[in-house]
Amino acid sequence: VSSKVAAAEKTFPVVEIFGPTIQGEGWVAGLPTYFIRFGLCDYRCSWCDSLYAVLPEEVRKNATRLTAKQIDRVLAEPLQARWITFSGGNPALHDLGPLITLLRRKRLKIAVETQGSRWTPWLKRVDHLTISPKPPSSGEIGKKQDAQVKGFMRQVAGSMSPGEASLKIVVFDRDDLAWAIETAERYGFLPFFISVGTDSLGAEPLEATAERYREVCELVATDGSAAAKRARVLPQLHVIAWGHRRGV
Ligand code: SF4
């Protein structure tokens, strides 16, 4: 009983809960969804647009500690979207199993986005898991990330079907694209999405975003590799619509 009580009282750093809005990237792109942004991350990507949910001092300032029950209560019925997306930071750092159980009662479909650095068993219970390893421009590539992603993918391959998980890699330039294609070749069992990056400060004019998208599309279309042939190249739809505004 006491461990059950402890689980019920466990709190998580919630930076924001918002929606419904439209998912801007990857497998769920274009679908209406709620978002829960959990604080804290084990990476520090150079172009991270959510540092307010990453840096411990920012998380202390911006997050409210809520139990699974309290989060569930914020999502009052009737709900206007079928999906809810756990984002961050890295949501896989938290034990969100009890929250999944509660949200399921509302018939919400659960999507999660994580960089694939830490496997946690509740991930195999979600409706869609987006694994988003970070490319060279993030400053996070290297042996450590390779080993983390490899271990993570072993778990995914052993416990999830391709429709339940996908690979999404942010690409800014040719180096990123080459790395993304190599990674997708390695994990050929997963649907592969390329998400063309945008300036995290939101200062970039839309035309520059479109130009980068065009360039990446042209490179992918003429690449000829097996991974490129199955890649879906998408812009970050939410940035086109709302820029880097928070809460949409
Ligand atoms: S993994 Fe995501 S949330 Fe964490 S630092 Fe990188 S971009 Fe930001």
Residues whose N, C-alpha, C, O or C-beta is under 5 A from the ligand:
A	BS01	SF4	C41 Y43 R44 C45 C48 S50 V54 G88 G89 Q115
